[in-house]
Amino acid sequence: MVAPAGAGATIEAAQAIAGPSNDIIDVDGAALAPDGSGGVLYRQRVGGVVHLFAIPFAGGRFGAPVEVDREDLYGASQPAIAAGDGGRLLVVWVQPRNTSLAGVTLYELQSASIGPGAGGFGQAITVDPSVGEPDTGDVSSVEPRLAMAASGEAYVVYRVVADDCVVDGADAGNPRNRECVTSGGELVEVRVASYNYLLWSALGAVNRAEQVPSGEPSPSNAPSIGIDAEGSGVVAWPEPENPGRPARIWARRLFGATKGVVLQASPSTLAGRPVTGAAEAPSVAVSPYGEARVAFRLQGARASVVPATQLFDSALPDTLNPGGGEFEGASALPQASGTGIGAPSGALDQSGKFRFVWTQGGSVRLVSGGRVQTQEPVTLGGALGGAAQTTLNPAGGGTTAWQASSGGL
């Protein structure tokens, strides 16, 4: 379902762009560049093996499906897509690469791209040759996220479980980190790589302290990333402040293959009182000029200054601003408190206008504003749950998409 954000906007009739086929598994993403080109990514079985297909979008029309992972013999999972001007598309995914001597399947993070005027995706390029937990090979929580500038520069952020800390004889945990075994957490690396016209550069782990055990990885604590018009990025992720303590949201600026300092985006205290609930579900929105806003969900907890789950937003001024090195402080999104609140999704334009959407109580809510004032939230429509996604058009207006039901379907 798609909701128009501006007056006079229209919703075109739905059209089939692939299939029908029982071999289509799921739609895994859609991306649009500032010039309006982009694509839709989906998975489909071919000869019993799961492959990736992208449907380019240009000039207001969808093209024919194009296979992304042409050389993949074993099947793709956890794909993500991003778009740049001129019809550029970039896709990343996880795939098996080998089997260890202990019989554990080894995995890698792969990518493929299509450039302006090209008829198909190029040869796959390895982003990271090892993304599976070393003892079990588990890759269920890699969950890569992409962000691409109009020029084609891009970043990917993803997770790697360095040690799941399970003591079962086969996997005895990390003996150098006793907290890992006793806390029930896992050692998780949040890794970033930058992309510059077919070449990937590994930035490595961006964690504040990857030796500190994190909670079990899940979609609710996945990292997020954004990019500005010049190719600089902002990455955000949840991580415990100290072993056994609630997670906070941390962030870094990215300058090509250079990592900025770690910044705290979610608060440890509010109004002088401790925040004892965990912060999760970060959503990064970056303007063309490098201003950023990070929305996140803060779990309610007893004896906390935030007793009920609440969505917050922290602003990071652009790098030309004298205060651009630190977040300005977290602000609660209005009327975004209670049970059943979905993960936020945010967007930010060059003028400082922002919008955030989330699901709550069977509906989709939207709040928007600027640098001075935040509007009261509005309800866009009914929702089945899951995440809502939103964008802002540089020329004005925007789009929000989410899952809904119609006639029981």
Disulfide bonds with the S-S distance in Angstrom:
Cys165-Cys180 1.44
